[in-house]
Amino acid sequence: MPGGRWFPTGCTARHRVAIVVPYRDRLSNLQAFLQHMHPFLQSQQLDYAIYLVEQNGTGDFNRAKLLNVGYDIAKAMDDHNCFIFHDVDLLPENRRNEYACKDEGPFHMSACTDIMKYKPFYETIFGGASAVRSDHMEKVNGFSNVFWGWGGEDDDMSIRLRFSGFNIVRNNCTVGRYTALRHGTQRPNPKRMRLIRRSFFRIYKDGLNTLKYRVLDIVFKKLFTYIKVDLFQKVLTKPTE
């Protein structure tokens, strides 16, 4: 179906999943991701759609804000009950890795990668590939919007989830194995550690309730729904503290 949507015809899927992928300038990664993910997801008999959210311009990349945008638009487009926030450079290796949300809490899926020799990175990590129910997203006010540049936004989300009383469910390194595709480096966020230290103070005044963006284009391509957005970096560069 157009927009990267698929559902099984021989049964009723238990999960209606939105795969939200933040994106900019990773064409070779995207091609590999789409080629791998559609057969993987269909083998699990999911009702799913892939939303590719591209940041306009050449300014600092804001992964977390793109995830908020993808969540906001996907929720309005379809009746999804699970949102999987997924980097374009990660490919799941084990088909027993269920792409669905957990009743027990938000689910960190990408436990171990080949580039880290399949060892856990650190205990509180929530980046890479993670599944969050809509009610959980609303309770924590989504992701922070102020992380411009590489790093920190997933740690901020981990703090939001734990502060709000959620137990993060973690994959093990047998099931949650991923291949990390190679790509160029991104400019790090020099303010990320200071922002993380103040995560608790920003939860209710920085997130979905302050999300501002402008949709430049939406195209229902064969393998994904393409969304291009302006994130208004000049307006929101100063961190909210």
C-alpha positions in Angstrom: 0.0 0.0 0.0 1.1 3.6 -0.5 3.0 5.3 2.3 4.9 2.2 3.4 1.7 0.8 5.0 1.1 -3.0 5.2 -1.2 -5.3 7.1 -1.9 -9.0 7.0 -5.0 -10.2 5.1 -5.3 -13.6 6.7 -5.6 -12.5 10.3 -6.1 -9.4 12.4 -2.9 -7.9 13.6 -2.5 -7.4 17.4 -0.4 -4.3 16.9 -0.9 -1.2 14.8 2.6 0.2 14.6 4.1 3.4 13.4 7.8 3.2 12.6 9.1 6.8 12.9 12.6 7.4 11.3 14.4 10.7 11.7 16.4 11.4 8.5 18.8 13.6 6.6 21.4 12.8 4.0 21.6 9.0 4.6 20.4 7.7 1.2 22.5 4.5 1.2 21.4 3.7 4.8 17.8 4.4 3.9 17.9 2.0 0.9 19.4 -0.8 3.0 16.9 0.0 5.9 13.8 -0.3 3.6 15.0 -3.4 1.9 15.6 -5.1 5.2 12.7 -3.8 7.3 9.7 -4.5 5.2 10.2 -8.3 5.0 11.2 -8.3 8.7 8.1 -6.5 9.8 5.8 -8.5 7.5 7.1 -11.8 8.9 5.7 -10.7 12.3 2.2 -10.1 10.8 2.1 -6.5 11.9 -0.2 -3.7 10.8 2.4 -1.0 10.3 3.5 2.1 8.4 6.9 3.7 8.0 7.2 7.4 8.4 10.4 9.1 7.3 10.8 12.6 8.8 13.4 14.7 7.1 14.8 17.9 8.5 15.1 20.7 6.1 18.2 22.8 5.7 21.8 22.3 6.8 21.7 23.4 10.4 22.3 21.1 13.4 20.3 17.9 13.3 17.6 17.6 15.9 16.7 13.9 16.2 14.4 14.2 19.1 12.3 17.0 17.6 11.9 15.0 14.4 10.6 12.1 16.5 8.1 14.4 18.1 7.0 15.6 14.7 6.7 12.0 13.4 4.7 11.0 16.4 2.4 14.0 16.0 1.7 13.4 12.3 1.5 9.6 12.4 -1.0 9.8 15.3 -3.2 12.2 13.2 -2.9 10.1 10.1 -3.8 6.6 11.4 -5.0 4.7 14.5 -1.6 3.5 15.7 -1.4 2.1 19.2 2.4 1.7 19.2 5.2 4.1 18.1 8.7 2.7 17.3 11.4 5.4 17.1 14.1 4.0 14.9 17.4 5.2 13.6 17.9 4.6 9.9 21.3 3.0 10.4 20.2 0.1 12.6 19.0 -3.2 11.2 17.5 -5.9 13.5 19.2 -9.3 13.1 16.8 -11.6 15.0 13.2 -12.1 13.8 12.3 -13.0 17.4 12.8 -9.3 18.2 9.1 -8.4 18.4 8.4 -4.9 16.9 5.6 -4.0 19.3 5.0 -2.1 22.5 5.1 -3.8 25.9 2.3 -3.5 28.6 5.0 -3.5 31.2 6.5 -0.2 30.0 8.5 1.6 27.3 10.7 -0.9 25.4 14.3 -0.4 24.5 14.8 -2.7 21.6 18.4 -2.2 20.2 20.2 -3.8 23.2 23.5 -4.6 21.4 25.1 -3.8 18.1 27.9 -5.3 16.0 29.9 -2.1 16.2 30.0 -2.5 20.1 30.8 -6.3 19.7 27.3 -7.1 20.9 27.8 -5.9 24.4 25.4 -3.5 26.2 26.5 0.1 25.9 25.3 1.5 29.2 22.5 0.7 31.6 20.1 3.7 31.0 20.4 3.9 27.2 17.1 4.5 25.3 18.4 5.4 21.8 18.6 3.5 18.6 15.3 1.7 18.4 12.6 2.1 21.1 8.9 1.3 21.3 6.6 3.7 23.2 2.8 3.6 23.6 0.9 6.8 22.9 -0.3 7.2 26.5 3.3 6.9 27.6 4.4 9.5 25.2 1.7 11.9 26.4 2.5 11.3 30.0 6.2 12.3 29.6 5.4 15.1 27.1 7.3 13.4 24.3 11.0 14.0 23.6 12.8 17.3 24.4 12.9 19.8 21.5 16.2 21.5 22.5 18.9 19.0 21.6 20.5 20.5 18.5 23.4 18.4 17.3 24.5 14.8 18.1 23.9 13.2 21.5 22.0 13.5 24.7 18.3 13.4 23.6 18.0 9.7 24.3 19.4 10.1 27.8 17.0 12.9 28.4 14.1 10.7 27.3 15.3 7.9 29.6 15.2 10.4 32.5 11.7 11.5 31.5 10.4 8.0 31.5 12.0 7.0 34.8 10.9 10.3 36.5 7.3 9.6 35.4 7.4 6.2 37.1 7.9 3.9 34.1 10.0 0.8 34.2 12.0 0.6 30.9 11.8 -2.9 29.5 15.1 -3.9 28.0 15.9 -6.5 25.3 18.6 -9.0 25.9 21.6 -9.3 23.6 20.5 -12.5 22.1 17.2 -11.1 20.7 18.1 -7.4 20.5 21.0 -7.7 18.2 21.5 -5.1 15.5 23.8 -4.3 12.6 24.9 -0.7 12.6 25.4 0.7 9.1 28.4 2.9 8.5 28.0 6.6 7.9 29.7 10.0 8.4 30.0 11.6 11.8 27.6 14.4 13.0 28.5 17.6 14.8 28.1 16.9 18.6 25.9 19.1 20.8 28.3 21.0 23.1 25.4 21.7 25.5 24.1 18.2 25.8 25.6 17.4 29.3 24.2 20.7 30.8 20.8 20.0 29.2 20.7 16.5 30.6 21.5 17.7 34.1 18.4 19.9 33.9 16.1 17.3 32.3 13.8 17.1 35.4 13.1 20.8 35.2 12.1 20.8 31.6 9.7 17.8 31.3 6.5 19.8 31.5 7.6 22.9 29.6 9.6 21.4 26.7 8.2 18.6 24.5 4.9 17.9 22.7 3.2 20.8 24.4 5.8 23.3 22.9 6.4 21.5 19.6 6.5 24.0 16.6 7.3 23.0 13.0 6.1 23.6 9.5 5.3 20.8 7.1 7.0 21.5 3.7 6.0 18.2 2.0 4.2 15.0 2.5 4.5 12.3 -0.1 3.0 8.8 0.1 5.8 6.8 -1.5 5.6 3.1 -2.1 7.8 2.1 0.8 7.3 4.9 3.2 5.5 8.1 4.0 7.9 11.0 3.4 7.5 14.1 5.6 9.8 17.1 5.1 9.7 19.7 7.8 11.2 23.0 8.9 12.1 22.8 12.6 12.5 26.6 13.1 16.1 26.2 14.5 16.7 30.0 14.7 13.7 30.5 16.9 14.4 27.6 19.3 18.2 27.5 19.4 18.3 28.9 23.0 17.6 26.0 25.4 14.6 26.1 27.7 15.7 25.7 31.3 
